[in-house]
Structures are given as structure tokens and as C-alpha cells.
Amino acid sequence: MGPTLVNFVTLLDIGCWAVCFWWMHRISQRQNIVLEALQEQAHSIEELSREEREILKELHPTVQKIDENVDKVKESTEA
């Protein structure tokens, strides 16, 4: 192999590495965007879950009282 061919292969090799590095960098950026979106979504779900728990804590005694009242009405209508 002549020096010209060796230089060409070397330059081609450097070019391939540059393209590969650029490609991987783009993939990494896209993955970061997706991960950030997933983290935001998880945070939103956590907030909704907390709010739901608070609502259920407030409603639980009320639901229990309604059940008791329904049972009383049921007993009085059966008698």
C-alpha cells in the first residue's frame, strides 16, 4: 500500500469516528429530552396521588357516616 492510500484510509477512519461521535451525541440529547419528560410526568402523577389521598382522607369519615345512615334507613324500612 502506498502512502497516499494509507493517508486516505486514515482520513476516512477519522471521518467515521467524527460521524459516530456526532450521531451518539444526538441520540444522547434525545434520550435526555425523553428522560426529562418522564420525570415531569412522574412528578405530576405523584402530585395527583397526594391530592387524591388528601381528598380520600377528608371523604372517608363522610362515606362511613353515609353507610351508617343507609344501614339505619334499610333497617327501618325492613321493619
C-alpha positions in Angstrom: 0.0 0.0 0.0 1.3 3.4 -0.9 1.4 6.4 1.4 -1.5 8.0 -0.4 -3.8 5.1 0.3 -2.7 5.0 3.9 -3.4 8.7 4.3 -6.8 8.3 2.7 -7.7 5.3 5.0 -6.5 7.3 8.0 -8.6 10.3 7.0 -11.6 8.1 6.3 -11.2 6.5 9.7 -11.1 9.9 11.4 -14.2 11.0 9.5 -16.0 7.8 10.5 -15.2 8.5 14.2 -16.4 12.1 13.9 -19.7 11.0 12.3 -20.1 8.3 15.0 -19.4 10.8 17.8 -21.9 13.3 16.4 -24.5 10.5 15.9 -24.1 9.3 19.5 -24.3 12.9 20.8 -27.6 13.4 19.0 -29.0 10.1 20.4 -27.9 11.2 23.9 -29.6 14.6 23.6 -32.9 12.9 22.5 -32.7 10.5 25.4 -32.2 13.3 27.8 -35.3 15.1 26.5 -37.3 11.9 26.9 -36.0 11.4 30.4 -36.9 14.9 31.4 -40.4 14.5 30.1 -40.8 11.2 32.0 -39.5 12.9 35.2 -42.0 15.7 34.8 -44.8 13.2 34.2 -43.8 11.2 37.3 -43.8 14.4 39.3 -47.3 15.2 38.1 -48.5 11.8 38.9 -47.1 12.0 42.4 -48.8 15.4 43.0 -52.1 14.0 41.8 -51.7 10.9 44.1 -51.0 13.2 47.1 -54.1 15.3 46.3 -56.2 12.2 45.8 -55.0 10.8 49.2 -55.9 14.1 50.9 -59.4 14.0 49.3 -59.9 10.4 50.4 -58.8 11.3 53.9 -61.5 14.0 54.0 -64.2 11.9 52.4 -63.6 8.7 54.4 -65.4 9.7 57.5 -68.2 11.1 55.5 -68.6 7.9 53.5 -68.6 5.9 56.7 -71.4 8.1 58.1 -73.4 7.7 54.9 -73.1 3.9 55.1 -74.3 4.0 58.7 -77.3 6.2 57.7 -78.1 3.9 54.8 -78.0 0.9 57.1 -80.3 2.7 59.6 -82.7 3.5 56.7 -82.6 0.0 55.5 -83.4 -1.4 59.0 -86.3 1.0 59.4 -87.8 0.1 56.0 -87.5 -3.6 56.6 -89.3 -3.4 60.0 
